[in-house]
Amino acid sequence: MAAILEIYLVRHAVAAERGPKYPDDRLRPLTPEGVKRFRESVKGLSELAVEIDLVLTSPLERARNTATLLAASLKPKPSIAEVEALAPGGRHAAIVDAIKANAKRHRRIALVGHEPDLGEFAARLLGARGGVEFKKGAICLIDVDSATPGGPGTLRWFLPPRALRALAG
């Protein structure tokens, strides 16, 4: 039997609104309030004894910002790599390929992305139809077999940002 991979799915935190200020959607950053709330949320991960080896992130600014905040909150601090497949509209197979490419060296991998793609990816990992709704800043943990990182997997937990902040106290 192959080893278990812990896949953490993270939706980016609250970002600036779409509009004329950010004509290129890829460049929309997190809001100051989004940064503050996500920092508070990820403190809850320490209560769950979360350790992450690698953070794979969408190349969009708001996801990269979220990935940086996530990595900074963890000990030891994981490395971060951009994966184009995590951008909106990315293919499921390409995301699974990114996991496979890193699974030999890393057993705890976080994926930072966007809705509805992240929710659809979670559903596929769990063998469900449709999607799972992720609030901005929500995090879930799905265990998968490293031999079949595309699923089916087992949902260990799924926490919205409010619950993560409550864990942090």
N, C-alpha and C positions, 0 to 999 in steps of 0.2 A: 504494500500500500504506500502511496506517495504521501508526502508531508502535507499538513494542513497549512493553507495560506489564510491569513487574516486580511480581508479587504475592507478598508474603511472608506465609505463613500461620503463625501463632504460637499454640500452645496455652498457656493460662494456666499459671503456675507452681503449685507445690504449695500447696494451700489447707487451711484448717481443715476438720476432719471435719464431715460433716452430723450433726445431733443437736440436743438440747434447747438447747445454748448458742447455736445459730443457727437458730431456728425459721423464719426467712425466708431461704431458700437464696440469694437475691440479695445478701444482706449478708455472706456468708462471705468473710473476707479471706485473704490469703496468710499462711502461717505464717512465723515469723522464719527458719526454715531454708529455706523456699521462696524468700523474698526473697534470702537469702545466695547460694543456689545459682543463682538466675536472674541475679543480678548477675555472678556468675562466668561463667555461660554466655554472656551477651551480650558479654563482653569478646572472645570468639572471633569475633564479627562483624567486629571491626576487622581481624582477620587476613584476612578475605575481602573487605575494602574495601567493606563494605556501607554504602550511603547510602539513607535512606528519607525521602521527602518528607512523608508523611502516615501517621498511625496511626489506623485505624478500629477501635474496640473495642466489645465487648459492654458493656452498661451494668452488668453484675454486678460487684460489688466486686472479686472476685479477678482478673477480666479487666482492669478499670480499673487496678488496682495493677500488673499485669504490663505494661500499655501504658505506664504512667508510668516504670517501670524501663527499659523498652526505649528510649523516647524520650530519657531522661536519659543513656543510654550512647552516643548517636550524635552525631556532629558533621557537619554542622550538626544541631541538635536539631529534629526534625519536630514539627508540631502534632498534636494528638490530638482526635478527635471520636468521640462515642458514636453507635452505630448499633444500634437495637433489633433489627434482623434478625440480628445476631450473637449475640443471647441464645439460650439453648437452645430448639430448635424453630423457629428462624427459617427463613424460606423462601429457597430458592436464588435465585429471581428477585429478591427484595428485596435480597439481598447483591450480586448483579450490578448492580442499579440503583444501589446506593451506590457501586460502583466506577465505573460510567459517569458518575455525577454529579460525580466528582472527577477523571476521567481527562484532561480537557482541561488542567488546571492541574498535575497530579501524575502522574509516570511511574513512581514507585516507592512503592507503597502496601502497608502492612502491615495485616493483619486479625488481631485478637486475639480468640480465641473458645474454644469448648468442644468436647469430644468427646461424642457421636460426630459431631455436625454438621460440625465442621471437617474431619474425615477424609472425610466424604461429599462435602463441597464440593470438596476436593482431588481426589477421584476423578472427580467430574463435570468439573472443569476439565481433567483429563487424558484424558477420554473413556473412563474405566474404569468398571467396575461395582463395586458394593459400596462399601467405604470404605478409607481409608488410616489406619493406627493412629498417632496422635500421642501420645507420652509427654508428661507434663506438662513444659512448658518447651521442647518440640521446635519447630524452625523449618524451614520449607522455602521454596524459591523456585521459582515457576512463572512462566514468561513467557507472556503472552497478547497477541494482537493487539488494539489499542485499539478496533478496529472490531467485534470479537467478544469482549469481555472475559469472557464466560461459557464460553469455551473453543471448540475444543480448544487446550490449551496445551502447553508443553514443560517438563518437570521439569528444573531446572538443578542443584539439590541439595536434600537432605533430611537434616537433622542432628538426632539426639537430643541432649539436654542434655549428656550425658557427652562426646560428640564435640566439642561447642562449647567445653566447659571445657578439653578437651585442646588445642584450637587456641589457647586463650588462654595456655597454658603454665602 
